[in-house]
Amino acid sequence: MKKFLGKLLLIAGIGYVVLFLVFYFDLDGKFLYYVWEPNAVARYDKMKRKDNTLTPYTDKANVMPDSEVKERTVG
């Protein structure tokens, strides 16, 4: 039992030190800024998207009619 508690405390201590170092040196933020974000930007910039500037203003397929807006308005 004593051996088990010793190993458990050792593992918990190592975990605490690792998490403290991540927090102290802001390693998670640096990872997100230097590694994750450039990869995400590169991926999402390559995606094909519909050009919303070419949609005519009169095309209101996804907009609620004024009668529904008045029904849902409080007051």
N, C-alpha and C positions, 0 to 999 in steps of 0.2 A: 504493500500500500504506500509505503514511504517512497519507494522508487517511482511509482506511478505519479504521485503528487510532485515529485522533483522534476520529472519529465514534463508534466503539465505546466508547471511554473516556468520552466525553461522555454517551452514553446510559446507560452503567453508573453514572456519577457521579450523574446525575439520579435514576436508580432508587434508588441508595443513599440519597440525601438524602430522597426521598419515603418510603422504608421506615423510615428513622430517625425522621422526623417522626411517622409512624403509631405507632411504638413509643414514642417519648418522650411524646407527648400521649395515649397509650392510645386512639387514634381507633377502633380496631376494637372495643374493649370498649364505648366510648360508642355506637357505631353499633348494636351488639347490644342494649344496654340501652334506648336511647331510640327506636330505629326498629324493629328486628326483633322484639323481644319483645312490644311492645304489639300489633303486627300479628298475630303468631302467637297471642297470647292471645285477641284478638278473633275470630280465625278458629276456633280450636279450642273456644272457649266456645260457639259457635253450632252445633257438631256435635251431631247427635242420637245419644244413647247409650242402651243398655239400662240400666235401673235395677237394679243388682245387689242392692239392699236388698230388692227385692220377690221375689227368687228364694228358694224354700223351702230350708231347710237340708238337708232329706233328698234334694234333687235333686243327686246326685253323678255326673252324666254324664261329666265330664271328669277324675274322680279315679281313680287306680289302685286296684284291689282290694288288700286286705291281703296276700293270697297273693303278689302280684307284688312288693310292697314287701319282704317277707321274702326273696324270691329275689334281689333286687337289692342287699340290704343286705350290706355287707362286714363280716366279723367275727363 
